[in-house]
Amino acid sequence: MSSLLWLLGLAISASVVGSASPAHAPPAWTDERLVAHALGGIDGYDYTNAYEAFTANYARGFRLFEADLLLTSDGALVARHEWGAFFNRKLEQNAPDVPDPAKDDAPLSLRAFKSLPIHGAYRPMDLDDLLALLKKHPDAYLITDTKSTDPAVVARQFGMIAEKGGEVGKEVLARIIPQLYDLEMYAQVEAIYPFPSYILTLYASQLSDDEVVEYVRRHPKIGAVTMPGERASSAFVERLGQAGARVYAHTINDAFACERYRQLGVNGVYTDFLDPSSLREEPPLRAQLDRITTAALGLG
């Protein structure tokens, strides 16, 4: 009996917390529990950002994708996590030698980038390719991971996204979610194009929980906050929810870890290899508490 009362108390407490009205309603894309990190893993490979990764993971049920975006040496925007010999080896690409070792991380040209298959099998993509996929799949959303906080680089990156996205269609731009790295970036991107919603990432942030919560409260277009799993405390997650933002943890490839974060109130995770179909069932503890609450309150 005592354990039943404890579970009932926990259930009622969770119900009260969950019923607190947020400052503003999160956007529809935050209903997705999984984000396909770097367009999702394929054949055991991660960080490909490849055409085949998108199409394979869309077929698996993903609808929320994250892509890394970098500028090439000739100013094109491409889906790539980082430049340099280390990443060329990781992707098994026979990239041209760099004459100056001090410039090992120098970007490739667009032509060189597009000419190098990833792991000998997958197609690298530029911004045009990504926009074409969004046009073809009208229920897919794209989170941008543009890396830089340099205002000049941000202006070039999002200027291209806004221009090329507008050419493809405003409804495509409406499904692009800029990922923000600091509090100043919001105003800069908004001045380039007023995207419907944003996601704030904390992996490189020194902001306190109080600062993040207050900023989210004052900027209702920030629909979610993403953070390393170790920062996702239940108290912080709850406060962000009350401010109007859902929370994603990154990068999680273990279903049990995903469930632990879910029990803390985390909305979802960035992942390479988790399967959306495995997360469609209600979490066991949550379902158990709901059943107990329903029975105790005579609602069944």
C-alpha positions as a Markdown table, in Angstrom:
| # | Residue | x | y | z |
|---|---|---|---|---|
| 1 | Met | 0.0 | 0.0 | 0.0 |
| 2 | Ser | 2.8 | 2.4 | 0.9 |
| 3 | Ser | 4.4 | 1.9 | -2.5 |
| 4 | Leu | 1.1 | 2.5 | -4.2 |
| 5 | Leu | 0.6 | 5.8 | -2.3 |
| 6 | Trp | 4.1 | 6.8 | -3.2 |
| 7 | Leu | 3.5 | 6.2 | -6.9 |
| 8 | Leu | 0.2 | 8.0 | -6.7 |
| 9 | Gly | 1.8 | 11.0 | -5.1 |
| 10 | Leu | 4.5 | 11.0 | -7.8 |
| 11 | Ala | 1.8 | 10.7 | -10.6 |
| 12 | Ile | -0.2 | 13.6 | -9.2 |
| 13 | Ser | 2.9 | 15.7 | -8.8 |
| 14 | Ala | 3.9 | 15.0 | -12.4 |
| 15 | Ser | 0.4 | 15.8 | -13.5 |
| 16 | Val | 0.5 | 19.1 | -11.7 |
| 17 | Val | 3.9 | 20.0 | -13.1 |
| 18 | Gly | 2.9 | 19.0 | -16.6 |
| 19 | Ser | -0.3 | 21.1 | -16.5 |
| 20 | Ala | 1.6 | 24.3 | -15.8 |
| 21 | Ser | 0.7 | 26.7 | -18.6 |
| 22 | Pro | 3.8 | 27.6 | -20.7 |
| 23 | Ala | 4.5 | 31.3 | -21.6 |
| 24 | His | 3.9 | 30.4 | -25.2 |
| 25 | Ala | 3.0 | 27.3 | -27.2 |
| 26 | Pro | 6.0 | 25.4 | -28.8 |
| 27 | Pro | 5.9 | 25.0 | -32.6 |
| 28 | Ala | 4.6 | 21.8 | -34.2 |
| 29 | Trp | 8.1 | 20.4 | -35.1 |
| 30 | Thr | 8.8 | 20.0 | -31.4 |
| 31 | Asp | 6.3 | 17.1 | -31.3 |
| 32 | Glu | 9.1 | 15.0 | -32.9 |
| 33 | Arg | 11.0 | 13.0 | -30.3 |
| 34 | Leu | 14.0 | 12.3 | -32.4 |
| 35 | Val | 16.3 | 14.6 | -34.5 |
| 36 | Ala | 18.4 | 12.9 | -37.2 |
| 37 | His | 21.9 | 14.1 | -36.2 |
| 38 | Ala | 23.9 | 15.1 | -39.4 |
| 39 | Leu | 20.9 | 13.7 | -41.3 |
| 40 | Gly | 21.1 | 10.5 | -39.3 |
| 41 | Gly | 23.4 | 7.4 | -39.5 |
| 42 | Ile | 23.5 | 5.1 | -42.5 |
| 43 | Asp | 25.0 | 1.6 | -42.7 |
| 44 | Gly | 26.7 | 2.2 | -39.3 |
| 45 | Tyr | 28.3 | 5.5 | -40.4 |
| 46 | Asp | 27.6 | 8.8 | -38.7 |
| 47 | Tyr | 28.3 | 12.5 | -39.6 |
| 48 | Thr | 27.8 | 11.8 | -43.3 |
| 49 | Asn | 25.3 | 14.6 | -44.0 |
| 50 | Ala | 24.7 | 12.7 | -47.2 |
| 51 | Tyr | 21.7 | 12.5 | -49.6 |
| 52 | Glu | 21.3 | 8.8 | -48.9 |
| 53 | Ala | 21.3 | 9.4 | -45.1 |
| 54 | Phe | 18.4 | 11.8 | -45.5 |
| 55 | Thr | 16.3 | 9.5 | -47.7 |
| 56 | Ala | 17.0 | 6.4 | -45.7 |
| 57 | Asn | 16.1 | 8.0 | -42.4 |
| 58 | Tyr | 13.0 | 9.7 | -43.8 |
| 59 | Ala | 11.9 | 6.2 | -44.9 |
| 60 | Arg | 12.5 | 5.0 | -41.3 |
| 61 | Gly | 10.1 | 7.7 | -40.0 |
| 62 | Phe | 12.3 | 10.7 | -39.2 |
| 63 | Arg | 10.8 | 14.0 | -39.9 |
| 64 | Leu | 13.1 | 16.4 | -38.0 |
| 65 | Phe | 16.7 | 16.5 | -39.4 |
| 66 | Glu | 19.8 | 18.4 | -38.4 |
| 67 | Ala | 22.5 | 19.2 | -41.0 |
| 68 | Asp | 26.0 | 20.6 | -40.5 |
| 69 | Leu | 26.6 | 23.6 | -42.9 |
| 70 | Leu | 29.9 | 25.1 | -43.8 |
| 71 | Leu | 31.2 | 27.5 | -46.4 |
| 72 | Thr | 33.5 | 26.2 | -49.2 |
| 73 | Ser | 36.6 | 28.0 | -50.4 |
| 74 | Asp | 34.6 | 29.6 | -53.2 |
| 75 | Gly | 31.7 | 30.7 | -50.9 |
| 76 | Ala | 29.1 | 27.9 | -51.4 |
| 77 | Leu | 27.2 | 26.5 | -48.5 |
| 78 | Val | 27.5 | 22.7 | -48.1 |
| 79 | Ala | 26.5 | 19.9 | -45.7 |
| 80 | Arg | 29.8 | 19.1 | -44.0 |
| 81 | His | 30.7 | 18.8 | -40.3 |
| 82 | Glu | 34.3 | 20.0 | -40.5 |
| 83 | Trp | 37.1 | 20.5 | -42.9 |
| 84 | Gly | 40.6 | 18.9 | -42.8 |
| 85 | Ala | 42.5 | 15.6 | -43.2 |
| 86 | Phe | 41.1 | 14.0 | -40.1 |
| 87 | Phe | 37.5 | 14.3 | -41.3 |
| 88 | Asn | 38.5 | 13.3 | -44.8 |
| 89 | Arg | 39.9 | 10.1 | -43.4 |
| 90 | Lys | 36.7 | 9.6 | -41.3 |
| 91 | Leu | 34.6 | 9.9 | -44.4 |
| 92 | Glu | 37.1 | 7.8 | -46.4 |
| 93 | Gln | 37.5 | 10.6 | -48.9 |
| 94 | Asn | 40.7 | 10.9 | -51.0 |
| 95 | Ala | 40.7 | 14.7 | -50.8 |
| 96 | Pro | 43.4 | 16.8 | -52.6 |
| 97 | Asp | 46.6 | 17.3 | -50.6 |
| 98 | Val | 47.0 | 20.6 | -48.9 |
| 99 | Pro | 50.4 | 22.1 | -49.7 |
| 100 | Asp | 50.7 | 24.0 | -46.4 |
| 101 | Pro | 50.2 | 21.7 | -43.3 |
| 102 | Ala | 49.3 | 24.8 | -41.3 |
| 103 | Lys | 46.2 | 25.1 | -43.4 |
| 104 | Asp | 45.1 | 21.5 | -43.0 |
| 105 | Asp | 41.6 | 22.6 | -42.1 |
| 106 | Ala | 41.2 | 24.9 | -45.1 |
| 107 | Pro | 37.8 | 24.3 | -46.9 |
| 108 | Leu | 37.6 | 22.6 | -50.2 |
| 109 | Ser | 36.1 | 24.2 | -53.3 |
| 110 | Leu | 32.5 | 23.3 | -54.2 |
| 111 | Arg | 33.6 | 21.3 | -57.2 |
| 112 | Ala | 36.2 | 19.3 | -55.1 |
| 113 | Phe | 33.6 | 18.7 | -52.3 |
| 114 | Lys | 30.9 | 17.4 | -54.7 |
| 115 | Ser | 33.4 | 15.2 | -56.5 |
| 116 | Leu | 34.3 | 13.1 | -53.4 |
| 117 | Pro | 31.9 | 10.3 | -52.5 |
| 118 | Ile | 31.5 | 9.7 | -48.8 |
| 119 | His | 32.7 | 6.2 | -47.8 |
| 120 | Gly | 32.9 | 5.5 | -51.5 |
| 121 | Ala | 29.1 | 5.3 | -51.8 |
| 122 | Tyr | 27.2 | 8.4 | -50.6 |
| 123 | Arg | 26.6 | 11.7 | -52.2 |
| 124 | Pro | 27.7 | 15.0 | -50.6 |
| 125 | Met | 25.1 | 17.8 | -50.7 |
| 126 | Asp | 25.1 | 21.5 | -51.0 |
| 127 | Leu | 22.4 | 23.9 | -49.9 |
| 128 | Asp | 20.5 | 23.5 | -53.2 |
| 129 | Asp | 20.3 | 19.7 | -52.7 |
| 130 | Leu | 19.0 | 20.1 | -49.1 |
| 131 | Leu | 16.3 | 22.6 | -50.2 |
| 132 | Ala | 15.3 | 20.2 | -53.0 |
| 133 | Leu | 14.8 | 17.5 | -50.4 |
| 134 | Leu | 12.7 | 19.8 | -48.3 |
| 135 | Lys | 10.6 | 20.7 | -51.3 |
| 136 | Lys | 10.1 | 17.0 | -52.1 |
| 137 | His | 9.2 | 16.1 | -48.5 |
| 138 | Pro | 6.7 | 18.8 | -47.3 |
| 139 | Asp | 6.5 | 17.2 | -43.8 |
| 140 | Ala | 10.2 | 17.3 | -43.1 |
| 141 | Tyr | 12.0 | 20.0 | -41.0 |
| 142 | Leu | 15.7 | 21.0 | -41.1 |
| 143 | Ile | 17.7 | 22.3 | -38.1 |
| 144 | Thr | 20.8 | 24.2 | -39.3 |
| 145 | Asp | 24.1 | 23.6 | -37.5 |
| 146 | Thr | 26.2 | 26.4 | -39.1 |
| 147 | Lys | 28.9 | 26.4 | -36.4 |
| 148 | Ser | 30.0 | 30.0 | -36.6 |
| 149 | Thr | 29.1 | 33.0 | -34.4 |
| 150 | Asp | 31.3 | 35.4 | -36.5 |
| 151 | Pro | 28.7 | 38.0 | -37.6 |
| 152 | Ala | 30.2 | 38.1 | -41.2 |
| 153 | Val | 30.0 | 34.4 | -41.6 |
| 154 | Val | 26.5 | 34.3 | -40.1 |
| 155 | Ala | 25.4 | 37.0 | -42.5 |
| 156 | Arg | 26.8 | 35.0 | -45.5 |
| 157 | Gln | 25.3 | 31.7 | -44.4 |
| 158 | Phe | 21.8 | 32.9 | -43.6 |
| 159 | Gly | 21.8 | 35.3 | -46.4 |
| 160 | Met | 22.2 | 32.4 | -48.8 |
| 161 | Ile | 19.6 | 30.3 | -46.9 |
| 162 | Ala | 17.1 | 33.1 | -47.1 |
| 163 | Glu | 17.8 | 33.9 | -50.8 |
| 164 | Lys | 17.9 | 30.3 | -52.1 |
| 165 | Gly | 15.1 | 29.1 | -49.8 |
| 166 | Gly | 12.9 | 32.0 | -51.0 |
| 167 | Glu | 13.5 | 30.9 | -54.6 |
| 168 | Val | 12.4 | 27.4 | -53.8 |
| 169 | Gly | 9.4 | 28.6 | -51.8 |
| 170 | Lys | 8.4 | 30.4 | -48.6 |
| 171 | Glu | 6.8 | 27.2 | -47.3 |
| 172 | Val | 10.3 | 25.6 | -47.5 |
| 173 | Leu | 11.8 | 28.4 | -45.5 |
| 174 | Ala | 9.1 | 28.0 | -42.9 |
| 175 | Arg | 10.5 | 24.5 | -42.2 |
| 176 | Ile | 14.0 | 25.6 | -41.6 |
| 177 | Ile | 15.0 | 26.1 | -38.0 |
| 178 | Pro | 18.2 | 28.1 | -37.3 |
| 179 | Gln | 20.2 | 26.8 | -34.4 |
| 180 | Leu | 21.5 | 29.7 | -32.3 |
| 181 | Tyr | 24.8 | 29.6 | -30.4 |
| 182 | Asp | 24.6 | 32.8 | -28.4 |
| 183 | Leu | 22.0 | 35.4 | -27.5 |
| 184 | Glu | 23.3 | 37.9 | -30.1 |
| 185 | Met | 22.7 | 35.6 | -33.0 |
| 186 | Tyr | 18.9 | 35.7 | -32.7 |
| 187 | Ala | 18.7 | 39.4 | -33.7 |
| 188 | Gln | 21.2 | 39.0 | -36.5 |
| 189 | Val | 19.4 | 36.1 | -38.1 |
| 190 | Glu | 16.0 | 37.8 | -37.6 |
| 191 | Ala | 17.2 | 40.8 | -39.5 |
| 192 | Ile | 18.2 | 38.7 | -42.4 |
| 193 | Tyr | 15.0 | 36.7 | -42.5 |
| 194 | Pro | 12.3 | 36.3 | -39.8 |
| 195 | Phe | 12.2 | 32.5 | -39.5 |
| 196 | Pro | 9.1 | 31.1 | -37.8 |
| 197 | Ser | 11.1 | 29.5 | -35.0 |
| 198 | Tyr | 14.5 | 28.8 | -33.6 |
| 199 | Ile | 16.4 | 26.3 | -31.4 |
| 200 | Leu | 19.0 | 27.5 | -28.9 |
| 201 | Thr | 22.0 | 25.2 | -28.3 |
| 202 | Leu | 24.0 | 25.3 | -25.0 |
| 203 | Tyr | 26.9 | 23.0 | -25.8 |
| 204 | Ala | 29.4 | 25.9 | -26.0 |
| 205 | Ser | 27.4 | 28.3 | -23.7 |
| 206 | Gln | 28.5 | 29.7 | -20.4 |
| 207 | Leu | 25.0 | 31.1 | -19.7 |
| 208 | Ser | 23.4 | 30.2 | -16.4 |
| 209 | Asp | 20.0 | 28.4 | -16.2 |
| 210 | Asp | 18.4 | 31.6 | -15.1 |
| 211 | Glu | 19.8 | 33.5 | -18.1 |
| 212 | Val | 18.6 | 30.9 | -20.5 |
| 213 | Val | 15.1 | 30.7 | -19.1 |
| 214 | Glu | 14.7 | 34.4 | -19.1 |
| 215 | Tyr | 15.9 | 34.7 | -22.6 |
| 216 | Val | 13.5 | 32.0 | -23.8 |
| 217 | Arg | 10.7 | 33.7 | -22.0 |
| 218 | Arg | 11.4 | 37.0 | -23.8 |
| 219 | His | 11.8 | 35.4 | -27.2 |
| 220 | Pro | 8.7 | 33.3 | -28.0 |
| 221 | Lys | 10.1 | 32.2 | -31.4 |
| 222 | Ile | 12.7 | 30.0 | -29.6 |
| 223 | Gly | 10.7 | 26.8 | -29.7 |
| 224 | Ala | 13.3 | 24.5 | -28.1 |
| 225 | Val | 16.6 | 24.4 | -26.3 |
| 226 | Thr | 19.2 | 21.7 | -27.0 |
| 227 | Met | 21.9 | 20.7 | -24.6 |
| 228 | Pro | 24.4 | 18.0 | -23.6 |
| 229 | Gly | 22.6 | 15.3 | -21.6 |
| 230 | Glu | 24.5 | 16.1 | -18.4 |
| 231 | Arg | 23.0 | 19.6 | -18.2 |
| 232 | Ala | 19.4 | 18.4 | -18.6 |
| 233 | Ser | 18.2 | 18.4 | -15.0 |
| 234 | Ser | 14.5 | 18.0 | -14.3 |
| 235 | Ala | 14.3 | 21.4 | -12.7 |
| 236 | Phe | 15.9 | 23.2 | -15.6 |
| 237 | Val | 13.8 | 21.2 | -18.1 |
| 238 | Glu | 10.6 | 22.1 | -16.2 |
| 239 | Arg | 11.5 | 25.8 | -16.0 |
| 240 | Leu | 12.2 | 25.9 | -19.8 |
| 241 | Gly | 8.9 | 24.2 | -20.4 |
| 242 | Gln | 7.1 | 26.8 | -18.3 |
| 243 | Ala | 8.9 | 29.5 | -20.4 |
| 244 | Gly | 7.5 | 28.0 | -23.6 |
| 245 | Ala | 10.4 | 25.9 | -24.9 |
| 246 | Arg | 10.8 | 22.1 | -25.1 |
| 247 | Val | 14.2 | 20.4 | -24.5 |
| 248 | Tyr | 16.4 | 18.1 | -26.6 |
| 249 | Ala | 19.5 | 16.4 | -25.4 |
| 250 | His | 22.4 | 15.4 | -27.7 |
| 251 | Thr | 23.8 | 13.1 | -29.1 |
| 252 | Ile | 22.1 | 10.0 | -27.7 |
| 253 | Asn | 22.3 | 6.5 | -29.3 |
| 254 | Asp | 21.2 | 4.4 | -26.4 |
| 255 | Ala | 17.4 | 3.7 | -26.0 |
| 256 | Phe | 17.7 | 3.3 | -22.2 |
| 257 | Ala | 19.5 | 6.7 | -21.9 |
| 258 | Cys | 16.8 | 8.2 | -24.1 |
| 259 | Glu | 14.2 | 6.9 | -21.8 |
| 260 | Arg | 16.0 | 8.3 | -18.7 |
| 261 | Tyr | 16.0 | 11.7 | -20.3 |
| 262 | Arg | 12.4 | 11.3 | -21.2 |
| 263 | Gln | 11.6 | 10.7 | -17.5 |
| 264 | Leu | 13.4 | 13.9 | -16.6 |
| 265 | Gly | 10.9 | 15.7 | -18.9 |
| 266 | Val | 13.3 | 16.0 | -21.9 |
| 267 | Asn | 11.2 | 16.2 | -25.1 |
| 268 | Gly | 13.6 | 14.3 | -27.4 |
| 269 | Val | 17.2 | 13.7 | -28.4 |
| 270 | Tyr | 19.5 | 14.2 | -31.3 |
| 271 | Thr | 20.6 | 10.7 | -32.5 |
| 272 | Asp | 22.5 | 8.9 | -35.2 |
| 273 | Phe | 21.1 | 5.4 | -34.8 |
| 274 | Leu | 17.9 | 5.2 | -32.7 |
| 275 | Asp | 14.8 | 4.1 | -34.5 |
| 276 | Pro | 11.6 | 6.2 | -34.4 |
| 277 | Ser | 9.5 | 3.1 | -34.4 |
| 278 | Ser | 11.0 | 2.0 | -31.1 |
| 279 | Leu | 9.9 | 5.2 | -29.3 |
| 280 | Arg | 6.2 | 5.2 | -30.4 |
| 281 | Glu | 5.0 | 3.5 | -27.2 |
| 282 | Glu | 4.4 | 5.5 | -24.1 |
| 283 | Pro | 7.3 | 5.2 | -21.7 |
| 284 | Pro | 6.6 | 2.4 | -19.2 |
| 285 | Leu | 6.8 | 4.5 | -16.0 |
| 286 | Arg | 4.8 | 7.3 | -17.4 |
| 287 | Ala | 2.1 | 4.8 | -18.6 |
| 288 | Gln | 2.1 | 3.1 | -15.2 |
| 289 | Leu | 1.7 | 6.4 | -13.3 |
| 290 | Asp | -1.1 | 7.5 | -15.6 |
| 291 | Arg | -3.0 | 4.2 | -15.0 |
| 292 | Ile | -2.6 | 4.6 | -11.3 |
| 293 | Thr | -3.8 | 8.2 | -11.4 |
| 294 | Thr | -6.8 | 7.3 | -13.5 |
| 295 | Ala | -7.8 | 4.5 | -11.2 |
| 296 | Ala | -7.3 | 6.5 | -8.0 |
| 297 | Leu | -9.4 | 9.4 | -9.3 |
| 298 | Gly | -12.1 | 7.1 | -10.6 |
| 299 | Leu | -11.7 | 8.3 | -14.2 |
| 300 | Gly | -11.4 | 4.8 | -15.7 |
